[in-house]
Amino acid sequence: MVRAVRGATTVKENTEKEMLDAAEELLKEMTLQNDIQEDDIISIIFSVTSDLNAAFPAVAARRLGWNNTALMCTYEVDVPGSLKSCIRVLMHINTDKEKDDLRFIYLKEARALRPDIA
């Protein structure tokens, strides 16, 4: 069965290092908390807020060795008053788990996006 796992994090600065380190931390936490192996991952969509342009966050997945996973980066809608410096992830996976068994991961300031689960 195909399911989707969400996650988000923030960075302090618009630098390649900050963005890739934060994205890698988020991916690791998402896979750890949901017991996801690379072979389970179908694709990942990364979005960033308009103030982030120092790197493609998908590079973090490549740093993890995920070279056969479909990846895509895009911009998040720039809604006035929304959280800035944010990287969001939508990971599509093959799994036998029910929706209620999946854990969405929100790190750093992104916890404010989903206080009900963060």
C-alpha positions as CSV (number, residue, x, y, z in Angstrom):
1,M,0.0,0.0,0.0
2,V,1.2,3.5,-0.7
3,R,1.2,6.0,2.1
4,A,2.7,9.5,2.6
5,V,4.7,10.7,5.6
6,R,5.1,14.5,6.3
7,G,7.8,16.4,8.0
8,A,9.2,19.9,8.3
9,T,12.1,21.7,9.9
10,T,13.6,25.1,9.9
11,V,17.1,26.6,9.4
12,K,18.7,29.6,11.1
13,E,20.5,30.8,8.0
14,N,20.1,30.5,4.2
15,T,23.3,28.6,3.7
16,E,24.0,25.3,1.9
17,K,25.4,23.7,5.0
18,E,22.4,24.7,7.2
19,M,19.8,23.6,4.6
20,L,21.5,20.2,3.9
21,D,22.2,19.4,7.5
22,A,18.6,20.3,8.5
23,A,17.1,18.3,5.6
24,E,19.3,15.3,6.3
25,E,18.4,15.4,10.0
26,L,14.7,15.5,9.1
27,L,15.0,12.6,6.6
28,K,16.8,10.5,9.2
29,E,14.2,11.2,11.9
30,M,11.3,10.5,9.5
31,T,12.8,7.1,8.5
32,L,13.8,6.2,12.0
33,Q,10.5,7.0,13.6
34,N,8.6,5.2,10.9
35,D,10.9,2.3,10.4
36,I,11.4,3.1,6.7
37,Q,14.1,1.6,4.6
38,E,15.4,3.3,1.4
39,D,13.7,0.5,-0.7
40,D,10.3,1.5,0.8
41,I,10.6,5.1,-0.5
42,I,8.8,5.8,-3.8
43,S,9.5,9.5,-4.0
44,I,10.1,12.6,-2.0
45,I,8.9,16.1,-2.6
46,F,10.8,18.9,-0.8
47,S,9.4,22.4,-0.6
48,V,11.2,25.5,0.8
49,T,10.0,28.9,1.7
50,S,10.9,31.7,-0.6
51,D,13.7,33.0,1.6
52,L,15.7,29.7,1.1
53,N,17.7,29.3,-2.1
54,A,21.2,28.3,-1.0
55,A,20.7,24.6,-1.9
56,F,18.4,22.0,-3.2
57,P,17.3,20.1,-0.1
58,A,17.1,16.9,-2.2
59,V,20.9,16.8,-2.1
60,A,20.5,15.7,1.5
61,A,18.9,12.5,0.3
62,R,21.7,11.9,-2.1
63,R,24.2,12.4,0.8
64,L,22.4,9.6,2.5
65,G,23.0,7.4,-0.5
66,W,19.5,7.5,-1.8
67,N,20.5,7.5,-5.4
68,N,17.6,5.5,-6.9
69,T,14.8,7.5,-5.2
70,A,12.8,10.0,-7.2
71,L,13.3,13.5,-5.7
72,M,11.8,16.9,-6.5
73,C,12.2,20.4,-5.0
74,T,9.8,23.2,-5.2
75,Y,8.8,26.5,-3.5
76,E,6.1,26.6,-0.8
77,V,3.2,29.1,-1.3
78,D,4.4,32.4,0.2
79,V,1.4,33.2,2.4
80,P,1.7,36.4,4.4
81,G,2.6,35.7,8.1
82,S,3.6,32.0,7.5
83,L,6.6,30.4,9.0
84,K,9.9,31.4,7.2
85,S,13.1,29.5,6.7
86,C,11.2,26.2,6.5
87,I,11.9,23.0,4.6
88,R,8.9,20.7,4.2
89,V,9.0,17.0,3.1
90,L,6.3,14.8,1.6
91,M,7.7,11.2,1.4
92,H,5.7,8.6,-0.5
93,I,6.3,5.0,0.8
94,N,5.3,1.4,0.3
95,T,4.1,0.1,3.6
96,D,1.7,-2.3,5.4
97,K,1.2,0.3,8.1
98,E,-2.1,2.0,8.7
99,K,-2.3,5.8,8.4
100,D,-2.7,6.1,12.2
101,D,0.6,4.2,12.7
102,L,2.7,6.7,10.8
103,R,4.4,9.5,12.6
104,F,4.8,12.9,11.0
105,I,7.9,14.7,12.1
106,Y,8.2,18.4,12.9
107,L,11.5,19.7,14.2
108,K,12.8,23.0,15.5
109,E,10.5,26.0,14.8
110,A,8.4,23.8,12.4
111,R,6.7,22.3,15.5
112,A,4.4,25.4,15.4
113,L,3.0,24.0,12.1
114,R,1.4,21.0,13.9
115,P,1.3,21.6,17.6
116,D,-1.2,18.9,17.9
117,I,1.4,16.2,17.0
118,A,4.7,17.9,17.6
